[in-house]
């Protein structure tokens, strides 16, 4: 499937942003990853098609919420209480072939969208 991410921008620490990922078709599961400046890729959150569970990285638990709307084929990431260390390019990912399990790594997913930049100022 093709994925289109949107919603990035500049926000002050403590603020909120909502990222959205639009998929061209049905997926088994979706996730958000991020790449901070000079750092390796990092799993952020995942959610299966059913939406009845979710997985989060420890660094974002309690601040980020992943959700999906299967009628619209969208997956959102609500980011609250943002911190400067959340500054990164965020990527949405999709699993379309069997064999998914909650969470990362990147190989767990088949399709990727372009990144959207989130900058959190202190």
Steps between C-alpha positions, in 0.01 A plus 500: 500500500600861460525710812479877532603660828406851605472723804858577592614845596659720762364504853622617838585257776187392680289545192316251281497384141296242315654300219287320247583219260266429209525155343388408149361167618439268790788399723554233764662749734664841504774670693688823541877516516728798535856597429647766722797705376811285505314207653385160382143426400272459799165323533232733640162324495305229321137395465336202328210533253256409777614799704443301819857531623802721460870493578719795595864572551578574865614850404152600380268300727240720663564785255428355155187320385465301178155449349344397171191557291450200275220667305746768393812277499680745725726454800564794728761573762391751763807644668451689825743655746765508231863526602801630305628142480189410298645706213531257211378400159198278558414219258185293474524135410261224403495123519319346205637146496431238770727466797469824693572531871454810716779755505819532298744435338481662158510159329161431660343735241468482123414850381616845604385853453714806458609666821346800665719726710407581859705768671451572870660817629603546861 
